Amino acid sequence: MSFFAISILYIIHIYFVIFWYIILYIFSKIIIPNALVDIFVGLNLGLGYSFRAIIGAELIAASSGLGYLISDGRSMSRTDVVLVGILVIGFLGIISEFIFRKIINKVSRGKQVNFND
């Protein structure tokens, strides 16, 4: 190969490395940090919806769990059991919301995050 061909291949290699370095830099410093807040907000919403779906499914057809506890307490006219089940569900929801808010506030690094309080 001639010196010209070797130098062209070397220049192509340098531009290829620089291109991927820029792409990785953009992803690691701009795109991923800005997307993390939205990702965790989506996880928070998904956790809430899935928790409600599990409790609803347990109310309809299950032999264990909080929904079954509430359903069984209702059928046995045990208001105390029903209230304890509802309070435990509410407490678990508040705790999970608190944990996700702490994670979102830590990830957001000072960005404004609206929780619609």
C-alpha positions, 0 to 999 in steps of 0.5 A: 500500500502506498503512503497515501492509502495508509494515511487515508485509513489512519484518518478514517480510523481517527474520525471513527473513534472521535465520532463514537467518543462524541456519541458516547459523551452525548449519551452519558452526559446529556441524554441519560441524565435528563431521561432518568427523571422521566424514567423514575416518574414512570416507574412510580406510576407503574408501581401505583397501577400495578399495586392497585391491580394486585389488590383488585385481583386479590379481592376477586379471586385469591386465597392469600394477600391483603385483598383476600384479607379485606374480602374475607373480613367483609364476608365475616363482618369483621370491620376491624380486619377490613380497616386494618387491611385498608390502612396497611394498603394505604401505608404501603402506598405512602411508603413507596411514594415517599421512597420514589420521591426521594429517588427522583429528587436525588436523580433530578439534581435540582431540576424542577419536578412537579408531583401535582400535590 
